[in-house]
Amino acid sequence: MLIGKWKAPQSGSCKSMTLDFLVVKEAVQTARENALLGLYPEALSCYNSAMDSIRAHMNAGLSVESRNSWSSALQTLGNEVERVNSIVRLLNDITDSGLGTDASVGGLVFQSPTESDFPSPTTVDHRSFAPPASHNAQGKRARGEQRDRSKSVGGTRSTENLLRVSSQHPGPDRARRAVRKSCGAPARPTAKPQEPNPSSEEPVEERADWSAGYDRELIETLERDILVRNPNVRWSDIAGLKDAKDLLKEAVVLPHLLPGYFKGIRRPWRGVCMVGPPGTGKTLLAKAVATECKTTFFNITSSTLTSKYRGDSEKLVRLLFAMAREFAPSIIFIDEIDSICSRRGTESEHEASRRVKSELLIQMDGIAGSAADPTKGVLVLAATNFPWDLDEALRRRLEKRVLIDLPDSDCRRRMLEINLQDLKLSTDLDLDEIAQLLHGYSGADVANVCRDASMMSMRRRIAEIGTDEIKAVPVEEYDLPITRRDFLEAIEKSGKSVSESDLERYHRWMSEYGAS
């Protein structure tokens, strides 16, 4: 191989030495590039320039160790120069012996294009020209083009600042350009303008139908932060909640199976609100819908629709529903919707928050009659722990309002089986008894009790040994079957997260506004 890897020794004790090192490094790199391209005279010129700089640096009174390092580098460059000279001698011998033609030698050496290689310019009739534009017209046209360029690029201030900083602090690029110019390195080819690809024009036209008027940055924000790609929750992972599952299947699954039935007054539900205390499985149900129904799923929170720029929050809402209609069938899941669309008209309400609420209500009204095909619908699925704080207009648009209540005894037993399916259980453990003891616990509370009980044997084992001996004990001695005693201790330490007064408030609201 002609070119080897060479690193200059670290010896710079002042800024001038650092600059010499950059120049030498760029000269060696340029010489190697020219040698690979077959430009051997230019390569030898750059090699000689680098070696002269190294010799001058070695005569500046360096230490013995630094001088030996530079001497080794100089020897490496000398070997490369000898290889280039041997190639030049070989080419000269081939040319002098007459064994090869100009074409054969030309195939070994890179030839720069000459003027004769380019076609002659076409003849243009210069007799008919439009009258020259006036000075004022040219100035207006230039100012108009400048305004168009500034509008087409977002964040012009930051771009100008970056360009200003790069011009003031060029760094090693200035030395690199100087070496390329002095060593006769070939100029880097400019990128040719890409010709339009007919096959790539169709997706752009399709996108322009719904993305016209929106910033590319907003679209990328929705695709990155809101669009859920691979949800992995199944119906079987959720215990109980039969009424909620049936309602969601009726709103999402059945319109695909019976498109001729869900028309007119039987159109699919466009808004479903899941109401209930925390930890009962509302978010888990939404993930199961996204997994089982094979629809485009948008996961919305208050932070994803909030922007520091005035008007961007409303644009995000409009863009969200435009994307949902484009990629229908789709589901827009708004978790904790009370934080986005609480009751309007309060004293603490901000103007920006009111605009977002109004835009959300307008878009939800638009999806009600936008899709003539029931298989291309958009469902707004909302979840809240504070249904009494919702705006009245939003409550009307959420056509179905279902209570996700605390699990009953059968659901709690099923939850125990799901959470303990990968663990070893003792023979004295009765899951029915544990399910009765967990009365009033939510689904999240049951999962916490199972996690706490599964770690009881490990806690008792490490209490008998020191910290240094914990890693020496095999994992099998920690992973013991879960006993009844473990669950009783875990239940004693873990209390309920939902009070009776909260449950009464949910039931009272559902009796007045529920629509399940």
TAFENCOR-V225407 format. One record per run of one state. SS is the DSSP state (A for helix, B for strand, O for the rest). FROM is the first residue (numbers start at 1). TO is the last residue. If there is no record, write none. Layout:
# TAFENCOR-V225407
ss:from:to
SS:FROM:TO
SS:FROM:TO
This chain:
# TAFENCOR-V225407
ss:from:to
O:1:14
A:15:37
O:38:39
A:40:58
O:59:63
A:64:97
O:98:101
A:102:108
O:109:114
A:115:117
O:118:134
A:135:152
O:153:155
A:156:168
O:169:172
A:173:183
O:184:197
A:198:211
O:212:215
A:216:225
O:226:226
B:227:228
O:229:234
A:235:237
O:238:241
A:242:257
O:258:263
A:264:266
O:267:270
B:271:275
O:276:281
A:282:292
O:293:295
B:296:300
O:301:311
A:312:326
O:327:329
B:330:335
O:336:336
A:337:339
O:340:341
B:342:342
O:343:350
A:351:366
O:367:373
A:374:376
O:377:377
B:378:384
O:385:386
A:387:389
B:390:390
O:391:391
A:392:397
O:398:399
B:400:403
O:404:408
A:409:419
O:420:424
B:425:425
O:426:430
A:431:437
O:438:442
A:443:454
O:455:455
A:456:462
O:463:466
A:467:469
O:470:474
A:475:478
O:479:481
B:482:482
O:483:483
A:484:493
O:494:499
A:500:513
O:514:514
B:515:515
O:516:516
